[in-house]
Amino acid sequence: MTLDASAGLALPATALALLALAALGPARIHARVTREGGTIFLGERVMQQAYRWIDLCACGCVRLDLRADTITWLSLVLGLVAGVLAALGHLGFSAWALALSGLCDGLDGAVARRTGTASPAGAVLDSALDRYVEFFFCAGVLVLWAGQTTAQLLVFAALFGGFMVTYSTAKAEVLGIPPPRGWMKRPERLVWLIGGATFSAVFTPSTLPLLSALGVIALFAHLSAALRLRALIAASARG
């Protein structure tokens, strides 16, 4: 087994161990998770357990005097690293970089709230850089699959579908309407991208896991965006 495949295998094992440890601790309900809810692709219970680790890491960041904006920019750098590693074919290490980028994305908000530095400007920066992280990873996969037109089109479809889900949320906020619940919000997309990259690394040279993950994202992100936009149009008409 290659070093990259070993890294890919270690990632889900680590994630499962951390979730199991979180489940053994005292139950704590996070309002944001409850408000946004889980889906069949990423259950609310798993998200609650993940946020326990984010809270723990946020406490450490506060002790180290790490600013929320610094963590946000670190998320972008890790996303860029994930894209470069994916382009080079190191999907196991790329999955680790993308997972750490996702962790930083959750951490920056938690740190901002704990330090009283949360602001609209920080939220805008966070949201914008999140889009770049997804773009970097997908761009790396496009380079990896150079010459494979069908696979590359699937990457574009997944990337644009994710952007449309995010757009529907942003549009709801602009209209002052609670964003409709739906599938394939960013945490779910990250889990599927990380999982696809991980198992493609483990089963090298097969790219079927990552192709399948991108297919699931593409299908359900576009369906989710259509349903969310329809709900927004109906809500706007009533208003």
Secondary structure in CASP SS format (residue, H / E / C, confidence):
PFRMAT SS
TARGET T0000
AUTHOR 0000-0000-0000
METHOD secondary structure of the structure
MODEL  1
M C 1.00
T C 1.00
L H 1.00
D H 1.00
A H 1.00
S H 1.00
A H 1.00
G H 1.00
L H 1.00
A H 1.00
L H 1.00
P H 1.00
A H 1.00
T H 1.00
A H 1.00
L H 1.00
A H 1.00
L H 1.00
L H 1.00
A H 1.00
L H 1.00
A H 1.00
A H 1.00
L H 1.00
G C 1.00
P C 1.00
A C 1.00
R C 1.00
I C 1.00
H C 1.00
A H 1.00
R H 1.00
V H 1.00
T H 1.00
R H 1.00
E H 1.00
G C 1.00
G C 1.00
T E 1.00
I C 1.00
F C 1.00
L E 1.00
G C 1.00
E H 1.00
R H 1.00
V H 1.00
M H 1.00
Q H 1.00
Q H 1.00
A H 1.00
Y H 1.00
R H 1.00
W H 1.00
I H 1.00
D H 1.00
L H 1.00
C H 1.00
A H 1.00
C H 1.00
G H 1.00
C H 1.00
V H 1.00
R H 1.00
L C 1.00
D C 1.00
L C 1.00
R C 1.00
A H 1.00
D H 1.00
T H 1.00
I H 1.00
T H 1.00
W H 1.00
L H 1.00
S H 1.00
L H 1.00
V H 1.00
L H 1.00
G H 1.00
L H 1.00
V H 1.00
A H 1.00
G H 1.00
V H 1.00
L H 1.00
A H 1.00
A H 1.00
L C 1.00
G C 1.00
H C 1.00
L H 1.00
G H 1.00
F H 1.00
S H 1.00
A H 1.00
W H 1.00
A H 1.00
L H 1.00
A H 1.00
L H 1.00
S H 1.00
G H 1.00
L H 1.00
C H 1.00
D H 1.00
G H 1.00
L H 1.00
D H 1.00
G H 1.00
A H 1.00
V H 1.00
A H 1.00
R H 1.00
R H 1.00
T H 1.00
G C 1.00
T C 1.00
A C 1.00
S C 1.00
P H 1.00
A H 1.00
G H 1.00
A H 1.00
V H 1.00
L H 1.00
D H 1.00
S H 1.00
A H 1.00
L H 1.00
D H 1.00
R H 1.00
Y H 1.00
V H 1.00
E H 1.00
F H 1.00
F H 1.00
F H 1.00
C H 1.00
A H 1.00
G H 1.00
V H 1.00
L H 1.00
V H 1.00
L H 1.00
W C 1.00
A C 1.00
G C 1.00
Q C 1.00
T H 1.00
T H 1.00
A H 1.00
Q H 1.00
L H 1.00
L H 1.00
V H 1.00
F H 1.00
A H 1.00
A H 1.00
L H 1.00
F H 1.00
G H 1.00
G H 1.00
F H 1.00
M H 1.00
V H 1.00
T H 1.00
Y H 1.00
S H 1.00
T H 1.00
A H 1.00
K H 1.00
A H 1.00
E H 1.00
V H 1.00
L H 1.00
G C 1.00
I C 1.00
P C 1.00
P C 1.00
P C 1.00
R C 1.00
G C 1.00
W C 1.00
M C 1.00
K C 1.00
R H 1.00
P H 1.00
E H 1.00
R H 1.00
L H 1.00
V H 1.00
W H 1.00
L H 1.00
I H 1.00
G H 1.00
G H 1.00
A H 1.00
T H 1.00
F H 1.00
S H 1.00
A H 1.00
V H 1.00
F C 1.00
T C 1.00
P C 1.00
S C 1.00
T C 1.00
L H 1.00
P H 1.00
L H 1.00
L H 1.00
S H 1.00
A H 1.00
L H 1.00
G H 1.00
V H 1.00
I H 1.00
A H 1.00
L H 1.00
F H 1.00
A H 1.00
H H 1.00
L H 1.00
S H 1.00
A H 1.00
A H 1.00
L H 1.00
R H 1.00
L H 1.00
R H 1.00
A H 1.00
L H 1.00
I H 1.00
A H 1.00
A H 1.00
S H 1.00
A H 1.00
R H 1.00
G C 1.00
END
